[in-house]
Amino acid sequence: MNGGVSDASPERLLEIAEEHIFSLGLRDLASALSCKNMRYGLGKMISVLEGDAYCVFGPDATVTRNKGRWVSGFGYGGVIRWGDESIAFPEIRPNACGMLLMRLDNFQSIDDIISRASSVEEADIALDGIEITSDFGKGNHFFEFYELLEVSKEVSDLFPKDSYYAILHGSAPELKDEIYSWIERGEDVETPLGNVKVLYDGEAEDYFEDWEYLESFSKRRRELLAEEVVGSHESISNLTHQGLFARNEARLGCYDTMGNESDTLFPVTLRWDCPTYVMEGNQNLSNDVLRRLDFYERARRMDLLEELQNINILPHGGGYEIDLPYGEIETISTNFGNVFALSGMEPASGVREMSRGRGVSKFGEMVFSDPKSLPYNYRGKKVIGKTNELKLGDIKAKLRPIFTLKV
């Protein structure tokens, strides 16, 4: 990878960071914002590591609604890797979010599920001596129930047509403050793009051990809550899509297709009005895809070709879609962090054009520091289309949502 960044100017460091970002994302505003912001977080890492870091965004590249993560310069929907396993960057903020995909052979009534889910709030439930509180409705977390639409012959034994299915999407909020507290314990390292918290050697090792416990806790927590709400069930997969996948690798909203057993099935959830796709992951990216995206020569020049051939990325969902018709992004550095100015919306010349979605005037720019304040929706099937186009995985089953629980 590129070295010699110790004396780089802020502008040059952003250029280097941009060269180290490979995006498979859709051509939309949320994807563009994610890449723009990632230049800052990755640029700080590159400054600390003398160039030894890169990022690959998946088809669902998007903004993060975690303000701390965004302000630190990180987008969402991708893999971040760096060369030194003795260094950690806690501002990435891993939270062990994942999804438990299960089969329900004895589906209860919707009223009964609502009653049992609500009673979890009042029950004394503990795991490892830690009191558990449900987060079925927090943010984009949910408990969703399905019936089978389609299934391939290879996995038909796991997906009988007469069964119901469910996904519990959640993390471990009980331990979030503990893992995030490592940010304050990190060394404050100055870079041309601002300061970044860094953990070295023994502290980095202790941090990773805390992460491993957090991930184990989160997986067991999903199983425990599922048992409380639906009772007996058959777990098909229980996979993390947000956190540390190695001492020098973070995944924000995506799976590692080769990190588990070869027959692991990955649920990709989009919206409540779209099917959930159960996929088998492929080793990726293929040389054909790398050439088609104009990544091959750049990756080879940067000695990243083998890395990208084994990035093994698969989205866990569609990601946020920003519902604004802007085409230009300007980043402005201020004392309280980066501010993003959106413009490029063609002004309307009259009321008739305004009704067609054109902007009211050329002065109607949107300026923000935290994307949580922007109007958004969840992307739909186009993320699956992109995933198929890039040969990241193969669809093995489709599930039709029949009931989404957010309480």
Helices and strands as residue ranges (DSSP letters): H 10-19, E 21-23, H 29-49, E 53-62, H 67-71, E 76-82, E 87-88, G 90-92, E 97-104, H 110-120, E 126-127, E 130-131, E 142-151, G 153-155, E 164-170, G 173-175, H 176-180, H 182-185, E 187-191, E 194-200, H 201-230, E 234-246, E 249-252, E 254-256, E 265-268, E 276-281, H 287-292, H 296-301, H 305-309, E 313-315, E 320-322, E 328-334, E 337-343, H 351-354, E 366-368, G 371-373, E 376-378, H 382-389, E 393-405
